[in-house]
């Protein structure tokens, strides 16, 4: 997950709760953005994507 710490639409506390419920989840915090982190901190957002893709586990479909 990627969360802007100044997000008032989906506050960081929601991201912390989701991370706690999903133990294999990573959380990147964008320190200078709100809900539009991909715009407000585009470079930081973009740099988190390769880590996300590399560390994502794939599920098996039944």
N, CA, C and O atoms as a Tripos MOL2 file, in Angstrom:
@<TRIPOS>MOLECULE
protein
  248   247    62     0     0
PROTEIN
NO_CHARGES

@<TRIPOS>ATOM
      1 N           0.8320   -1.1650    0.0000 N.3       1 UNK1
      2 CA          0.0000    0.0000    0.0000 C.3       1 UNK1
      3 C           0.8820    1.2350    0.0000 C.2       1 UNK1
      4 O           2.0200    1.2140    0.4710 O.2       1 UNK1
      5 N           0.3390    2.2900   -0.5290 N.am      2 UNK2
      6 CA          1.0140    3.5790   -0.5220 C.3       2 UNK2
      7 C           0.0330    4.5760    0.0740 C.2       2 UNK2
      8 O          -1.1030    4.6890   -0.3890 O.2       2 UNK2
      9 N           0.4660    5.2950    1.0940 N.am      3 UNK3
     10 CA         -0.4330    6.2180    1.7750 C.3       3 UNK3
     11 C           0.2240    7.5790    1.9480 C.2       3 UNK3
     12 O           1.3920    7.6790    2.3240 O.2       3 UNK3
     13 N          -0.5370    8.6140    1.6700 N.am      4 UNK4
     14 CA         -0.1020    9.9740    1.9660 C.3       4 UNK4
     15 C          -0.4630   10.2870    3.4080 C.2       4 UNK4
     16 O          -1.6070   10.0860    3.8170 O.2       4 UNK4
     17 N           0.4870   10.7720    4.1780 N.am      5 UNK5
     18 CA          0.2030   10.9620    5.6040 C.3       5 UNK5
     19 C          -0.7390   12.1290    5.8740 C.2       5 UNK5
     20 O          -1.2400   12.2710    6.9890 O.2       5 UNK5
     21 N          -0.9850   12.9590    4.8750 N.am      6 UNK6
     22 CA         -1.9130   14.0730    5.0490 C.3       6 UNK6
     23 C          -3.2460   13.8100    4.3510 C.2       6 UNK6
     24 O          -3.9950   14.7440    4.0650 O.2       6 UNK6
     25 N          -3.5380   12.5510    4.0810 N.am      7 UNK7
     26 CA         -4.7600   12.1660    3.3730 C.3       7 UNK7
     27 C          -5.9500   12.2400    4.3260 C.2       7 UNK7
     28 O          -5.9910   11.5210    5.3250 O.2       7 UNK7
     29 N          -6.9140   13.1020    4.0230 N.am      8 UNK8
     30 CA         -8.1040   13.2000    4.8660 C.3       8 UNK8
     31 C          -9.2550   12.3700    4.3080 C.2       8 UNK8
     32 O         -10.2680   12.1970    4.9860 O.2       8 UNK8
     33 N          -9.1210   11.8540    3.0880 N.am      9 UNK9
     34 CA        -10.1590   11.0110    2.4940 C.3       9 UNK9
     35 C          -9.9900    9.5680    2.9730 C.2       9 UNK9
     36 O         -10.9560    8.9260    3.3860 O.2       9 UNK9
     37 N          -8.7850    9.0790    2.9140 N.am     10 UNK10
     38 CA         -8.4420    7.7410    3.4170 C.3      10 UNK10
     39 C          -7.2350    7.9340    4.3340 C.2      10 UNK10
     40 O          -6.0940    7.7890    3.8960 O.2      10 UNK10
     41 N          -7.4800    8.2580    5.5930 N.am     11 UNK11
     42 CA         -6.3890    8.6310    6.4980 C.3      11 UNK11
     43 C          -5.3950    7.4920    6.7260 C.2      11 UNK11
     44 O          -5.7370    6.3190    6.5760 O.2      11 UNK11
     45 N          -4.1710    7.8470    7.0880 N.am     12 UNK12
     46 CA         -3.1470    6.8340    7.3250 C.3      12 UNK12
     47 C          -3.5800    5.7680    8.3300 C.2      12 UNK12
     48 O          -3.1480    4.6190    8.2300 O.2      12 UNK12
     49 N          -4.4160    6.1240    9.2860 N.am     13 UNK13
     50 CA         -4.8770    5.1210   10.2530 C.3      13 UNK13
     51 C          -5.5790    3.9630    9.5490 C.2      13 UNK13
     52 O          -5.4960    2.8230   10.0070 O.2      13 UNK13
     53 N          -6.2640    4.2390    8.4500 N.am     14 UNK14
     54 CA         -6.9050    3.1700    7.6730 C.3      14 UNK14
     55 C          -5.8590    2.2570    7.0510 C.2      14 UNK14
     56 O          -6.0210    1.0370    7.0390 O.2      14 UNK14
     57 N          -4.7950    2.8430    6.5410 N.am     15 UNK15
     58 CA         -3.7160    2.0380    5.9560 C.3      15 UNK15
     59 C          -3.0510    1.1770    7.0240 C.2      15 UNK15
     60 O          -2.7070    0.0250    6.7600 O.2      15 UNK15
     61 N          -2.8630    1.7200    8.2290 N.am     16 UNK16
     62 CA         -2.2540    0.9470    9.3100 C.3      16 UNK16
     63 C          -3.1480   -0.2350    9.6860 C.2      16 UNK16
     64 O          -2.6530   -1.3340    9.9370 O.2      16 UNK16
     65 N          -4.4630   -0.0110    9.7260 N.am     17 UNK17
     66 CA         -5.4040   -1.0880   10.0440 C.3      17 UNK17
     67 C          -5.3770   -2.1730    8.9690 C.2      17 UNK17
     68 O          -5.3850   -3.3620    9.2860 O.2      17 UNK17
     69 N          -5.3440   -1.7670    7.7040 N.am     18 UNK18
     70 CA         -5.2900   -2.7480    6.6170 C.3      18 UNK18
     71 C          -3.9940   -3.5420    6.6710 C.2      18 UNK18
     72 O          -3.9970   -4.7550    6.4670 O.2      18 UNK18
     73 N          -2.8870   -2.8630    6.9440 N.am     19 UNK19
     74 CA         -1.6000   -3.5600    7.0350 C.3      19 UNK19
     75 C          -1.6160   -4.5620    8.1810 C.2      19 UNK19
     76 O          -1.0870   -5.6650    8.0410 O.2      19 UNK19
     77 N          -2.2110   -4.1990    9.3090 N.am     20 UNK20
     78 CA         -2.2880   -5.1080   10.4520 C.3      20 UNK20
     79 C          -3.1390   -6.3410   10.1260 C.2      20 UNK20
     80 O          -2.8630   -7.4390   10.6090 O.2      20 UNK20
     81 N          -4.1650   -6.1510    9.3110 N.am     21 UNK21
     82 CA         -5.0450   -7.2600    8.9440 C.3      21 UNK21
     83 C          -4.4390   -8.1600    7.8710 C.2      21 UNK21
     84 O          -4.8650   -9.3030    7.7020 O.2      21 UNK21
     85 N          -3.4550   -7.6500    7.1510 N.am     22 UNK22
     86 CA         -2.8100   -8.4120    6.0760 C.3      22 UNK22
     87 C          -1.3100   -8.4350    6.3400 C.2      22 UNK22
     88 O          -0.5900   -7.5550    5.8680 O.2      22 UNK22
     89 N          -0.8280   -9.4230    7.0840 N.am     23 UNK23
     90 CA          0.5560   -9.4160    7.5550 C.3      23 UNK23
     91 C           1.6320   -9.3710    6.4740 C.2      23 UNK23
     92 O           2.7460   -8.9250    6.7490 O.2      23 UNK23
     93 N           1.3430   -9.8100    5.2760 N.am     24 UNK24
     94 CA          2.3600   -9.7980    4.2150 C.3      24 UNK24
     95 C           2.3340   -8.5190    3.3920 C.2      24 UNK24
     96 O           2.9010   -8.4640    2.3000 O.2      24 UNK24
     97 N           1.6800   -7.4990    3.9130 N.am     25 UNK25
     98 CA          1.5200   -6.2450    3.1920 C.3      25 UNK25
     99 C           2.6190   -5.2540    3.5720 C.2      25 UNK25
    100 O           3.0090   -5.1540    4.7350 O.2      25 UNK25
    101 N           3.1030   -4.5370    2.5850 N.am     26 UNK26
    102 CA          4.0600   -3.4560    2.8290 C.3      26 UNK26
    103 C           3.3230   -2.1290    2.7510 C.2      26 UNK26
    104 O           2.3150   -2.0010    2.0560 O.2      26 UNK26
    105 N           3.8360   -1.1550    3.4670 N.am     27 UNK27
    106 CA          3.2220    0.1710    3.4680 C.3      27 UNK27
    107 C           4.3000    1.2110    3.2320 C.2      27 UNK27
    108 O           5.2640    1.3030    3.9920 O.2      27 UNK27
    109 N           4.1360    1.9930    2.1780 N.am     28 UNK28
    110 CA          5.0090    3.1280    1.9030 C.3      28 UNK28
    111 C           4.2460    4.3780    2.2850 C.2      28 UNK28
    112 O           3.0920    4.5470    1.8910 O.2      28 UNK28
    113 N           4.8710    5.2480    3.0410 N.am     29 UNK29
    114 CA          4.2460    6.5060    3.4450 C.3      29 UNK29
    115 C           4.8540    7.6570    2.6590 C.2      29 UNK29
    116 O           6.0720    7.8330    2.6190 O.2      29 UNK29
    117 N           3.9860    8.4270    2.0430 N.am     30 UNK30
    118 CA          4.4270    9.6380    1.3540 C.3      30 UNK30
    119 C           4.2520   10.7860    2.3410 C.2      30 UNK30
    120 O           3.1280   11.1670    2.6670 O.2      30 UNK30
    121 N           5.3490   11.3250    2.8080 N.am     31 UNK31
    122 CA          5.3600   12.2840    3.9110 C.3      31 UNK31
    123 C           4.8550   13.6770    3.5590 C.2      31 UNK31
    124 O           4.5230   14.4530    4.4560 O.2      31 UNK31
    125 N           4.7910   14.0060    2.2840 N.am     32 UNK32
    126 CA          4.3900   15.3640    1.9090 C.3      32 UNK32
    127 C           3.1460   15.3830    1.0310 C.2      32 UNK32
    128 O           2.9380   16.3270    0.2690 O.2      32 UNK32
    129 N           2.3210   14.3500    1.1330 N.am     33 UNK33
    130 CA          1.1450   14.3270    0.2650 C.3      33 UNK33
    131 C          -0.0990   13.8840    1.0100 C.2      33 UNK33
    132 O          -0.0510   13.3440    2.1150 O.2      33 UNK33
    133 N          -1.2130   14.1420    0.3450 N.am     34 UNK34
    134 CA         -2.5100   13.7200    0.8440 C.3      34 UNK34
    135 C          -3.0130   12.5620    0.0060 C.2      34 UNK34
    136 O          -2.3090   11.5710   -0.1850 O.2      34 UNK34
    137 N          -4.2450   12.6900   -0.4960 N.am     35 UNK35
    138 CA         -4.8940   11.6060   -1.2300 C.3      35 UNK35
    139 C          -4.3250   11.4090   -2.6330 C.2      35 UNK35
    140 O          -4.4890   10.3360   -3.2140 O.2      35 UNK35
    141 N          -3.6690   12.4080   -3.1810 N.am     36 UNK36
    142 CA         -3.1630   12.3380   -4.5530 C.3      36 UNK36
    143 C          -1.6440   12.2080   -4.5840 C.2      36 UNK36
    144 O          -0.9610   12.9550   -5.2860 O.2      36 UNK36
    145 N          -1.1320   11.2680   -3.8300 N.am     37 UNK37
    146 CA          0.3080   11.0800   -3.7320 C.3      37 UNK37
    147 C           0.9810   10.8220   -5.0590 C.2      37 UNK37
    148 O           2.1250   11.2280   -5.2670 O.2      37 UNK37
    149 N           0.2830   10.1470   -5.9670 N.am     38 UNK38
    150 CA          0.8660    9.8690   -7.2850 C.3      38 UNK38
    151 C           1.0680   11.1440   -8.0910 C.2      38 UNK38
    152 O           1.8330   11.1500   -9.0560 O.2      38 UNK38
    153 N           0.3920   12.2240   -7.7080 N.am     39 UNK39
    154 CA          0.5710   13.5300   -8.3510 C.3      39 UNK39
    155 C           1.4480   14.4260   -7.4840 C.2      39 UNK39
    156 O           2.3820   15.0570   -7.9790 O.2      39 UNK39
    157 N           1.1430   14.4810   -6.1800 N.am     40 UNK40
    158 CA          1.8320   15.3900   -5.2650 C.3      40 UNK40
    159 C           3.2950   15.0130   -5.0310 C.2      40 UNK40
    160 O           4.1400   15.8860   -4.8330 O.2      40 UNK40
    161 N           3.5860   13.7310   -5.0530 N.am     41 UNK41
    162 CA          4.9630   13.2520   -4.8900 C.3      41 UNK41
    163 C           5.2230   12.1820   -5.9500 C.2      41 UNK41
    164 O           5.5060   11.0260   -5.6350 O.2      41 UNK41
    165 N           5.1210   12.5910   -7.1910 N.am     42 UNK42
    166 CA          5.1930   11.6460   -8.3130 C.3      42 UNK42
    167 C           6.4810   10.8240   -8.3170 C.2      42 UNK42
    168 O           6.4320    9.6150   -8.5430 O.2      42 UNK42
    169 N           7.6160   11.4470   -8.0730 N.am     43 UNK43
    170 CA          8.8930   10.7180   -8.1080 C.3      43 UNK43
    171 C           8.9660    9.6720   -7.0040 C.2      43 UNK43
    172 O           9.3990    8.5460   -7.2470 O.2      43 UNK43
    173 N           8.5500   10.0300   -5.7980 N.am     44 UNK44
    174 CA          8.5750    9.0920   -4.6810 C.3      44 UNK44
    175 C           7.5950    7.9490   -4.9240 C.2      44 UNK44
    176 O           7.9020    6.7890   -4.6470 O.2      44 UNK44
    177 N           6.4200    8.2820   -5.4420 N.am     45 UNK45
    178 CA          5.4280    7.2660   -5.7700 C.3      45 UNK45
    179 C           6.0100    6.2940   -6.8000 C.2      45 UNK45
    180 O           5.9450    5.0780   -6.6220 O.2      45 UNK45
    181 N           6.5740    6.8400   -7.8730 N.am     46 UNK46
    182 CA          7.1260    6.0090   -8.9430 C.3      46 UNK46
    183 C           8.2610    5.1240   -8.4430 C.2      46 UNK46
    184 O           8.4060    3.9900   -8.8980 O.2      46 UNK46
    185 N           9.0610    5.6260   -7.5170 N.am     47 UNK47
    186 CA         10.1780    4.8180   -7.0170 C.3      47 UNK47
    187 C           9.7040    3.6770   -6.1230 C.2      47 UNK47
    188 O          10.4400    2.7100   -5.9280 O.2      47 UNK47
    189 N           8.4990    3.7660   -5.5790 N.am     48 UNK48
    190 CA          7.9790    2.6830   -4.7440 C.3      48 UNK48
    191 C           7.3880    1.5500   -5.5780 C.2      48 UNK48
    192 O           7.2660    0.4290   -5.0860 O.2      48 UNK48
    193 N           7.0220    1.8170   -6.8190 N.am     49 UNK49
    194 CA          6.3490    0.8140   -7.6510 C.3      49 UNK49
    195 C           7.2350   -0.4020   -7.9470 C.2      49 UNK49
    196 O           6.7490   -1.5250   -7.8080 O.2      49 UNK49
    197 N           8.4990   -0.2490   -8.3420 N.am     50 UNK50
    198 CA          9.3210   -1.4500   -8.5840 C.3      50 UNK50
    199 C           9.4480   -2.3410   -7.3440 C.2      50 UNK50
    200 O           9.3910   -3.5650   -7.4600 O.2      50 UNK50
    201 N           9.6190   -1.7430   -6.1630 N.am     51 UNK51
    202 CA          9.6690   -2.5400   -4.9320 C.3      51 UNK51
    203 C           8.3610   -3.2840   -4.7260 C.2      51 UNK51
    204 O           8.3560   -4.4610   -4.3660 O.2      51 UNK51
    205 N           7.2540   -2.5930   -4.9560 N.am     52 UNK52
    206 CA          5.9390   -3.2120   -4.8070 C.3      52 UNK52
    207 C           5.8120   -4.4200   -5.7360 C.2      52 UNK52
    208 O           5.4040   -5.4990   -5.3050 O.2      52 UNK52
    209 N           6.1570   -4.2370   -6.9950 N.am     53 UNK53
    210 CA          6.0310   -5.3260   -7.9680 C.3      53 UNK53
    211 C           6.9640   -6.4780   -7.6120 C.2      53 UNK53
    212 O           6.5700   -7.6430   -7.6700 O.2      53 UNK53
    213 N           8.1870   -6.1530   -7.2480 N.am     54 UNK54
    214 CA          9.1730   -7.1830   -6.9110 C.3      54 UNK54
    215 C           8.7570   -7.9860   -5.6810 C.2      54 UNK54
    216 O           8.9900   -9.1940   -5.6250 O.2      54 UNK54
    217 N           8.1490   -7.3350   -4.7060 N.am     55 UNK55
    218 CA          7.8160   -7.9920   -3.4400 C.3      55 UNK55
    219 C           6.3930   -8.5250   -3.3660 C.2      55 UNK55
    220 O           5.9890   -9.0550   -2.3320 O.2      55 UNK55
    221 N           5.6340   -8.3950   -4.4350 N.am     56 UNK56
    222 CA          4.2520   -8.8740   -4.4180 C.3      56 UNK56
    223 C           4.2210  -10.3760   -4.6430 C.2      56 UNK56
    224 O           4.8220  -10.9010   -5.5810 O.2      56 UNK56
    225 N           3.5040  -11.0470   -3.7600 N.am     57 UNK57
    226 CA          3.3190  -12.4810   -3.9150 C.3      57 UNK57
    227 C           2.0850  -12.7050   -4.7760 C.2      57 UNK57
    228 O           1.0700  -12.0260   -4.6190 O.2      57 UNK57
    229 N           2.1830  -13.6480   -5.6700 N.am     58 UNK58
    230 CA          1.0210  -13.9470   -6.5010 C.3      58 UNK58
    231 C           0.1990  -15.0370   -5.8440 C.2      58 UNK58
    232 O           0.7340  -15.9680   -5.2420 O.2      58 UNK58
    233 N          -1.0920  -14.9050   -5.9690 N.am     59 UNK59
    234 CA         -1.9920  -15.9190   -5.4380 C.3      59 UNK59
    235 C          -2.3020  -16.9560   -6.5020 C.2      59 UNK59
    236 O          -2.1530  -16.7110   -7.6990 O.2      59 UNK59
    237 N          -2.7290  -18.0980   -6.0490 N.am     60 UNK60
    238 CA         -3.1080  -19.1540   -6.9820 C.3      60 UNK60
    239 C          -4.6220  -19.1580   -7.1180 C.2      60 UNK60
    240 O          -5.3490  -19.1700   -6.1250 O.2      60 UNK60
    241 N          -5.0770  -19.1490   -8.3430 N.am     61 UNK61
    242 CA         -6.5180  -19.2300   -8.5850 C.3      61 UNK61
    243 C          -6.9580  -20.6680   -8.4480 C.2      61 UNK61
    244 O          -6.2530  -21.5980   -8.8410 O.2      61 UNK61
    245 N          -8.1300  -20.8280   -7.8860 N.am     62 UNK62
    246 CA         -8.6790  -22.1880   -7.7190 C.3      62 UNK62
    247 C          -9.5770  -22.5340   -8.8700 C.2      62 UNK62
    248 O         -10.1320  -23.6320   -8.9120 O.2      62 UNK62
@<TRIPOS>BOND
     1     1     2 1
     2     2     3 1
     3     3     4 2
     4     3     5 am
     5     5     6 1
     6     6     7 1
     7     7     8 2
     8     7     9 am
     9     9    10 1
    10    10    11 1
    11    11    12 2
    12    11    13 am
    13    13    14 1
    14    14    15 1
    15    15    16 2
    16    15    17 am
    17    17    18 1
    18    18    19 1
    19    19    20 2
    20    19    21 am
    21    21    22 1
    22    22    23 1
    23    23    24 2
    24    23    25 am
    25    25    26 1
    26    26    27 1
    27    27    28 2
    28    27    29 am
    29    29    30 1
    30    30    31 1
    31    31    32 2
    32    31    33 am
    33    33    34 1
    34    34    35 1
    35    35    36 2
    36    35    37 am
    37    37    38 1
    38    38    39 1
    39    39    40 2
    40    39    41 am
    41    41    42 1
    42    42    43 1
    43    43    44 2
    44    43    45 am
    45    45    46 1
    46    46    47 1
    47    47    48 2
    48    47    49 am
    49    49    50 1
    50    50    51 1
    51    51    52 2
    52    51    53 am
    53    53    54 1
    54    54    55 1
    55    55    56 2
    56    55    57 am
    57    57    58 1
    58    58    59 1
    59    59    60 2
    60    59    61 am
    61    61    62 1
    62    62    63 1
    63    63    64 2
    64    63    65 am
    65    65    66 1
    66    66    67 1
    67    67    68 2
    68    67    69 am
    69    69    70 1
    70    70    71 1
    71    71    72 2
    72    71    73 am
    73    73    74 1
    74    74    75 1
    75    75    76 2
    76    75    77 am
    77    77    78 1
    78    78    79 1
    79    79    80 2
    80    79    81 am
    81    81    82 1
    82    82    83 1
    83    83    84 2
    84    83    85 am
    85    85    86 1
    86    86    87 1
    87    87    88 2
    88    87    89 am
    89    89    90 1
    90    90    91 1
    91    91    92 2
    92    91    93 am
    93    93    94 1
    94    94    95 1
    95    95    96 2
    96    95    97 am
    97    97    98 1
    98    98    99 1
    99    99   100 2
   100    99   101 am
   101   101   102 1
   102   102   103 1
   103   103   104 2
   104   103   105 am
   105   105   106 1
   106   106   107 1
   107   107   108 2
   108   107   109 am
   109   109   110 1
   110   110   111 1
   111   111   112 2
   112   111   113 am
   113   113   114 1
   114   114   115 1
   115   115   116 2
   116   115   117 am
   117   117   118 1
   118   118   119 1
   119   119   120 2
   120   119   121 am
   121   121   122 1
   122   122   123 1
   123   123   124 2
   124   123   125 am
   125   125   126 1
   126   126   127 1
   127   127   128 2
   128   127   129 am
   129   129   130 1
   130   130   131 1
   131   131   132 2
   132   131   133 am
   133   133   134 1
   134   134   135 1
   135   135   136 2
   136   135   137 am
   137   137   138 1
   138   138   139 1
   139   139   140 2
   140   139   141 am
   141   141   142 1
   142   142   143 1
   143   143   144 2
   144   143   145 am
   145   145   146 1
   146   146   147 1
   147   147   148 2
   148   147   149 am
   149   149   150 1
   150   150   151 1
   151   151   152 2
   152   151   153 am
   153   153   154 1
   154   154   155 1
   155   155   156 2
   156   155   157 am
   157   157   158 1
   158   158   159 1
   159   159   160 2
   160   159   161 am
   161   161   162 1
   162   162   163 1
   163   163   164 2
   164   163   165 am
   165   165   166 1
   166   166   167 1
   167   167   168 2
   168   167   169 am
   169   169   170 1
   170   170   171 1
   171   171   172 2
   172   171   173 am
   173   173   174 1
   174   174   175 1
   175   175   176 2
   176   175   177 am
   177   177   178 1
   178   178   179 1
   179   179   180 2
   180   179   181 am
   181   181   182 1
   182   182   183 1
   183   183   184 2
   184   183   185 am
   185   185   186 1
   186   186   187 1
   187   187   188 2
   188   187   189 am
   189   189   190 1
   190   190   191 1
   191   191   192 2
   192   191   193 am
   193   193   194 1
   194   194   195 1
   195   195   196 2
   196   195   197 am
   197   197   198 1
   198   198   199 1
   199   199   200 2
   200   199   201 am
   201   201   202 1
   202   202   203 1
   203   203   204 2
   204   203   205 am
   205   205   206 1
   206   206   207 1
   207   207   208 2
   208   207   209 am
   209   209   210 1
   210   210   211 1
   211   211   212 2
   212   211   213 am
   213   213   214 1
   214   214   215 1
   215   215   216 2
   216   215   217 am
   217   217   218 1
   218   218   219 1
   219   219   220 2
   220   219   221 am
   221   221   222 1
   222   222   223 1
   223   223   224 2
   224   223   225 am
   225   225   226 1
   226   226   227 1
   227   227   228 2
   228   227   229 am
   229   229   230 1
   230   230   231 1
   231   231   232 2
   232   231   233 am
   233   233   234 1
   234   234   235 1
   235   235   236 2
   236   235   237 am
   237   237   238 1
   238   238   239 1
   239   239   240 2
   240   239   241 am
   241   241   242 1
   242   242   243 1
   243   243   244 2
   244   243   245 am
   245   245   246 1
   246   246   247 1
   247   247   248 2
@<TRIPOS>SUBSTRUCTURE
     1 UNK1         2 RESIDUE 1 A UNK
     2 UNK2         6 RESIDUE 1 A UNK
     3 UNK3        10 RESIDUE 1 A UNK
     4 UNK4        14 RESIDUE 1 A UNK
     5 UNK5        18 RESIDUE 1 A UNK
     6 UNK6        22 RESIDUE 1 A UNK
     7 UNK7        26 RESIDUE 1 A UNK
     8 UNK8        30 RESIDUE 1 A UNK
     9 UNK9        34 RESIDUE 1 A UNK
    10 UNK10       38 RESIDUE 1 A UNK
    11 UNK11       42 RESIDUE 1 A UNK
    12 UNK12       46 RESIDUE 1 A UNK
    13 UNK13       50 RESIDUE 1 A UNK
    14 UNK14       54 RESIDUE 1 A UNK
    15 UNK15       58 RESIDUE 1 A UNK
    16 UNK16       62 RESIDUE 1 A UNK
    17 UNK17       66 RESIDUE 1 A UNK
    18 UNK18       70 RESIDUE 1 A UNK
    19 UNK19       74 RESIDUE 1 A UNK
    20 UNK20       78 RESIDUE 1 A UNK
    21 UNK21       82 RESIDUE 1 A UNK
    22 UNK22       86 RESIDUE 1 A UNK
    23 UNK23       90 RESIDUE 1 A UNK
    24 UNK24       94 RESIDUE 1 A UNK
    25 UNK25       98 RESIDUE 1 A UNK
    26 UNK26      102 RESIDUE 1 A UNK
    27 UNK27      106 RESIDUE 1 A UNK
    28 UNK28      110 RESIDUE 1 A UNK
    29 UNK29      114 RESIDUE 1 A UNK
    30 UNK30      118 RESIDUE 1 A UNK
    31 UNK31      122 RESIDUE 1 A UNK
    32 UNK32      126 RESIDUE 1 A UNK
    33 UNK33      130 RESIDUE 1 A UNK
    34 UNK34      134 RESIDUE 1 A UNK
    35 UNK35      138 RESIDUE 1 A UNK
    36 UNK36      142 RESIDUE 1 A UNK
    37 UNK37      146 RESIDUE 1 A UNK
    38 UNK38      150 RESIDUE 1 A UNK
    39 UNK39      154 RESIDUE 1 A UNK
    40 UNK40      158 RESIDUE 1 A UNK
    41 UNK41      162 RESIDUE 1 A UNK
    42 UNK42      166 RESIDUE 1 A UNK
    43 UNK43      170 RESIDUE 1 A UNK
    44 UNK44      174 RESIDUE 1 A UNK
    45 UNK45      178 RESIDUE 1 A UNK
    46 UNK46      182 RESIDUE 1 A UNK
    47 UNK47      186 RESIDUE 1 A UNK
    48 UNK48      190 RESIDUE 1 A UNK
    49 UNK49      194 RESIDUE 1 A UNK
    50 UNK50      198 RESIDUE 1 A UNK
    51 UNK51      202 RESIDUE 1 A UNK
    52 UNK52      206 RESIDUE 1 A UNK
    53 UNK53      210 RESIDUE 1 A UNK
    54 UNK54      214 RESIDUE 1 A UNK
    55 UNK55      218 RESIDUE 1 A UNK
    56 UNK56      222 RESIDUE 1 A UNK
    57 UNK57      226 RESIDUE 1 A UNK
    58 UNK58      230 RESIDUE 1 A UNK
    59 UNK59      234 RESIDUE 1 A UNK
    60 UNK60      238 RESIDUE 1 A UNK
    61 UNK61      242 RESIDUE 1 A UNK
    62 UNK62      246 RESIDUE 1 A UNK
